[in-house]
Amino acid sequence: MKKSIAYLPKKKQEELKSIVRYVLEELPDCEMIILYGSYARNTYVDYDQRGEYGVRTCFMSDYDILVVTKRGYPGYIIGHILHKASDRFYQYKNLAVSPSIQFINESIQDLNRAIDRGRYFYTDIKKDGVMLYDSGNYKLARRRKLNYKEIRDMAQEYFDDKYSSANEFLLGANFYFSQELYKKASFLLHQACENYYLGVILTCTLYTSKEHNLDSLSGKAKAFYLDIAAAFPRDTEEEKRLSQLLIDSYIQSRYSMEFIVTREDIEALLPKVKLLGELTKRCCEDRIKEYEAMIK
């Protein structure tokens, strides 16, 4: 883990130092403060204004910060404390041009348990993050090699989480379809597919990067289970059009008034997404059985 933010502009360095100071003043048992995400990777967007799909938008990267405490806090308590810290940071700032602060909190015990077990989100933070503050009282765990029982258990957890999320999005898409809200239905179908693909990738590797591009996700999933391509074969122009419509829906269904989704489009996409769910279930259950056999 890096320990310096000298690569950032002076203003960003000062802002992060202020955030650290306010967190420590509001949270005395803070043990570590870790910057992660785009500012840690130095891929952040300071301010970008553009016209997309006929809508003028502006974007700037958030400060993603993990606050590690000695003990665990109920969500509403730690949320209140960290909200006070962020309020102090923004007190004399122009909110329109200031990055948002996105805090997450873990106790040192829970964080080290997650790293030890190879939870991809936390191992990425350890690999790419920047230590902004360290009390020196604790050390971060090392990711260790897991045994097959642990691998089986973690794969089951990832599958259960992503598969249930995907099914909920599919349920929502059916509801919006019944209400003739086809653009909203297309967005939820995209989210269902994203979670089905992530379920396959996580179950087979216990790791995935954060992304929303269905082309990329489907390609990674096919590497582990080629049959999953049957849901979106792309062997005709119409199949290609439907696949592209689903990919585009992630952005355009929310921001473009000119994005058109018809009843016939959703009628054609629904059985494809349902099939993707069935293939995901088959793939993941088979992989989990393989892990089970390795235990024995």
N, C-alpha and C positions, 0 to 999 in steps of 0.2 A: 504493500500500500504506500502511495506517495505521501509525503509530509509537507510539501511546499506548494503554494499557489502563486509562486513568482511568475509563472507563465501567463497569468491573467493580467489584464490592464490594472493600473493602480486603483482606479475607482472601484472595480470589482473586488480587489483585495480588501479595500477599506470597508466595503459593504459587508463582506463575509466576516471580517473581524468584528464589526458591530453586531451582527447576528449572534456570533459566538458569545460576545459580552452579555447581551441581553438574555440569552438562554441560561448562562451560568448564574446570572443574578436572580432569575426567576426559579431556577431549578438547582438547588444546592447539591443534590446527590447525583448530578450528571457525571458520568465517567468518561464518555467519549462523544465527540461531535464529528460526524463524517460527511463530507460532501461527496455525492455520487451523481450519476447521470451525465448530461451533456457538458456541464461546467467542469466536472472531474475529467471527462475525456477530452476537453477542449474542442468540442464540436458544437458549442452553444450558438444560438442566434441572438444577437444583441437587440436588434430591432429590424423587422422586415415588414414592409408594407407593400401589398400587391393587390392586383385585381384578379380574382379567380371566379370563374363561372358567373361573371357579371356582378360579383359582390366584392367591394373593397374591404380587405381584411388586414389586420396587423398581427404580427406574431413576435413573441420574444420568449426565450427559454426561461423556465423556472429555476430557482435554486432548490435542488433536491437535497434534503439534509436528513440524515439518520441521527437521532439523539439516543444515545445509549445510557441507560440509568442503572443504578445498583439494584433496584428492585422493580418489579412490575407495577404499573399503574392502571387503574380502570380507565377506559378510553375517554370518558367524559372529563376526568380530572386532568390527565396529561394534555388533552386537547385544549382545555381552558388555560393551563399554564403556558403552553407554547403559543396560544393565540395572544396572550398578553405580551410575550416576547416579540411576536411579529407586529403587534400594534405599536410598540415602542419604536421598532425599526422604521415603520411607515409614518411616524408622527409628523415629520416635516418634509415628506417626499411627495412628489407628484405621482400618484398611483398609475396614471395613464402610461408613464414611461419607465416605471420601476418593475423589475422582475418580481413575480410572485414567489413566496416561500412555500414549499411543500414539505412539511415535516412528517416523518414517521418515527415511531418510538419502539424500542425493544429493550428489555432488560438484558444485562450482560450474559446471564445464564441462557436465556432463550436465543440470543444471537449466536453464542458459541455452539449451542446445540444445533442450530440450523446450518452453520458452517461445517460443523463436524459431520453432519449427515449429507452434506453436498447439495443443499437447497440452492438452486441456480441463482435466484435473485440475490441472496446474501453472499454467495461466493463471488458473484460479479462485483458486488460492492467492495468486497475485500480486495479483489484483483485490480479494479479500476479506480477505486475511491481515493479521496485525499483526507488524511487525518487533520482536522482543523483544531481539535483539542483532545488531549489525552491526559487523564489524571495520573496515569502511571500505576494505578492500583491493579489493573487487570491486563491480560494479554488476549488477543484474539486467537481462537482455535485454528488448527490446521484442518483442511479437508482431508479426511482419511479414506482409504479404500474400504468400500462397503462390502459386507457379506451378502449372499444372495437372499437371505431372509429380509434384510433391510432394503435391498433393491426391490424385491417383490412388494414389500409393504409400501414403499415410496411410489412405485409405479401405480399401485392400486389407488393410492391417494390422488395422484395426478389425474388418472383416468376418471375417477369418480367426480372430481371437481370440474374438469373441462367438459366431460360428457353431460353432466347435469346442467351446467351453464348453457351449453349448446342447445339442449332440449328446451330450456326455458326461453331462449331466444326464438326457437322454432315455434313454440307455443304462442309467443307474442306476435310473430309474423302471421300466423294463422288468424289471430284476432284482428289485426289491422287489415288483413285481406277481407275478412268478413265485414269490416266497416268501410270497405272500398278506399282505404288509405294505402295506396299501392307503393308510394315512395317510402313511407315508413316501414312497410312490410319488406321492401327490398333491403333496407339498411339492417333490419333484424335478421334477415336471411344471410347477409354478409357476416354478421356477428356469429351466427350459428356455425357457418362454415369455418370461420377463423378458429373457433373453439374446438370443433371436431378435429381439424388438422393439428392444432396444438396438443390435443389429447394423444394423438398417435405419436407425435415427435417426443413429447415428454415421457410417455410410457416406454418408448423404445430407447431413449437416451438419458432420461432424467435431466435433460437440459434443453433450453431453447432460448433464442434471443427474442427481445420484444419487437414484434413487427406486426403489421396489419395487411401486408401485401399478400393477397391470396395466391398469386402466381408463385411467389417464393415459397410460401407455406405448403402449397400442394406439391411442389417439386421436392421439398424435403420429406414430406410424408410418403410420397411414392417411392423414395429410396428404401423405405422399410416395408412397404406393402403396396406393390404395383397395382393390385386389383382396385385400389381406391380411385384409380383414374376412371373407372367405369361410371362414376357419378357425373363427371363432366368430360366427356370424350373429345370434344372439339374436332370431330371428324367431318362436320358439315359447316357451311357458313352460318346457319342458324344456331348451331351449337356454340360456335365461336362468339356470335353476337350475344347470346345469353350469358356466357361466361364473362364477357367483357362488361356487360351491364351490371352483373353482380360485383365485379371488381370496382367499377366506377361508383357504385352506390355508396361506398364507404364515405366518400366526400360529397359527391354531387347530390345525393338524396337529401342532405342537410343544408346545402348552401346554394344550389342552383335552381332557380325558378324554371329554367328551360329543360331540366332533366325530366324526361318522360318515361314513366313506367306504366304499362297497361295491365289490365286484368289478365289478359292472355299471357303476359310475361310472367306474372306471379304463378299462374296456373301451371306454367311449364317448369318453373324453378322449384316449386314446392316438392314435387316427387324426387327431384334430383338431390335436394338437400336432405330429404328423408333417407334416401339411399346412401348418401354419404355418412349419415349417422349409423346406419346398419353396418356399413363396411368398417367404420371406426370401431364400433363395438366388437366386431369379429376380430379385427387386427389386435386390439388391445387385450382382449381376453385371451387370445392365443399366446401373445407375448408374456402375459402374466403367468400362464400355465407353464411356459418354458422356464421362467424364473423359479416357479414352484418345483419343477423337476430337478433343477440344479441344486436346490436345497437338499433334496433327498439323495 
